[in-house]
Amino acid sequence: MENKYQKVKDGLKEDIISGKYKVDEKLPTESELMKQYAVSRYTVRRAVGDLESDHFIYRIQGGGMFVQDWHKDWSTPTDTKLIGVITTHIADYIFPNIISGIDQVLSKAGYSILISNTHNTHEKERKSLINMLDSKVAGLIIEPTQSALPNPNEDLYQEIKDDELPTLFINAHYPQLNFPYVDTDDLAAEQRLMNYLFGLGHQSILGIFQVDDIQGVNRMNGFVRAYQEHPEYSYKSNIIMYQSRESTEKIFERISGYLKQQEAPTAIACYNDQLAIHVIDYLKSNDIKVPEDVSVVGFDNYQMGEYFTPSLTTMNHEKERMGADAADALIKLLKHDRVENITYQPEIIERLSARKLS
């Protein structure tokens, strides 16, 4: 019974917050909700009763149920010490370091953090935002989800802005939303990485970039810009674009096609280190030596890359510093101080996965 009741409550609440039902709009009847969710009248009444207590619904005697102006109830108490942190992932890759940097600064300032992750989907981003607002957090640090695509959650971000809830983006930002941010100059960094490979004698380079995140788009643009400055061999460039939900197997199939070409790439530039490690494993499994046959470079300076064989040449990512800088900036926002955007200029980490062509 508990699961059914929660399903009705969460479903109605999401429909209201998403704008499916507008403020003062009449909601379906109890009978219609019973049919929609395949539950008893008691379950519907219990769910609706909770939403009424939470000021999402009001009733008119003999007239039915209507959407209340729920926006007003997300104002944050001035004494709260809880900060919401929303990332695309939590437990792996570079994110634990970022969260550690955030927590170190905020805990010293007397704040606790509430963490959520979106798995890089807008649907889960919406749920994360709603949960944070329901929890009355004092501020938000957010890594944008699929930041290169149109965002269906702009209504919630507008609520955050209207409520003047201190909010800051990390790793990327939505250009249409005027919140401060801490990120990396991905375009310039990838361009430097490409020039590094050119300096090693590589001209035919395959770039592989995730294009539903703005970081990937900017890195791809850095790849292209580097080739634009070398028109004499720009025709040798090749790019694979993919989205976060695409399987690595499909990417590998496309890599295989390029490697079979007469003028196969001598180097592969990957969107990030996580992908680069998978690519190296794939090459090894096909008896292609790295870097003897093909050089591979990544981006983010993932800790595992240093101990991988061969160790991974990459661009640095500030990680803990980014987290700490974001937390410092959020504390300033909480004090109503002025905050400047921060953009890092990462350096190349030279290791053994890229070699000079003879």
C-alpha positions, 0 to 999 in steps of 0.5 A: 500500500505504501508504494502505491500511495507514494506513486500517486503522491509523487505522480500528482506532485510532478504533474503540478510542478512540471506545469501539466496542471496550472495554478488554480486548474481543476485536477482529475476527480478521485474516481479518475485518479483511481482509474489512472493509477489503479488504486483504491479510493483510500490510497488516492485520498491519502496521497491528496491529503498529504499534497493538501497539507504540503500546499500543492492542492486545495479543495472547494466543497462540491467543486473538486480539487485544484492546484494551489500556488505552490511556488510560495512555499519554497522560500528558504528559512534564514537559519538553514545550514543545508546546501544542495549539490547536484552532479551528473554522477557521484560515485565514480570518475572525477566527481568524488574529488569535486564533492570532497572539495565542496564538503571541506570548505562548507563543513568548515563554514558550518554547512552540511551538504545534501547530494543528488545525481542526475545520471545526466538525464533531464528527468532525474535533474528535475527530480533532484531540483524538486527534492532540493527545493522541498528540503529547503536548502540554503543554496545550490551547487549544480553540474548542468545535465546535458548542457548542450541540449535544450533544457525542459527544466527552465521553469524550475530554474526560473523559480530558483531565480525568482526566490533568489536562492543562491545558486552556482554552476560547476563544470559547465553552465546554461548560457541562458541562465544568468547564474555564476559558474566555475568551469574550464576553458575546454575549447582552448585546452583541447586546442592546446592538446591538439597542437601538442599532438601536431608537435609530435608529428601527428596529422591524421587524428581522430577526435571522439566527443560527447556532444550532449554536454557543452564540455564535449562540444567545446572540446570538439570545437577546440579540435576543429579550431586547431585544424583550422590553423593548419589547413595544409593537413586539415583534410586528415581530421576525423570526428566521431560524435556521440551522446551519453546514452550511446554504448561504447560498442557503437563507438568502437565500431566507428573507430574500427572503420577509421582504423581500416582506412588507407590513411588511418589515424595515428592518434585518437583524442578522446572526450575524457579519460574515462573514454580514453581508457576504454579506447586503449582497452579496445585497441589492445584487444585488437592487437593495436599497440598504444602508443607504438601504433596509435597514440591516445590522449584524454582529458580530466587527469583521472587518477586511474590514468596515471597508473594505467598501462600505458599511463595516460597523456591528458589535460588537467582538471582542477577537481578538488580546487573546483569544488573548493572554489565553488563552495567559497563562491556560494558562501559569498552568495549566501552573504550577498557578496559579489561573485566573479565567474571562474574559468580554469586554463588547464595544463597538459599532463605528459605521460606514455600514451602519446609518442613522437612519430619517427 
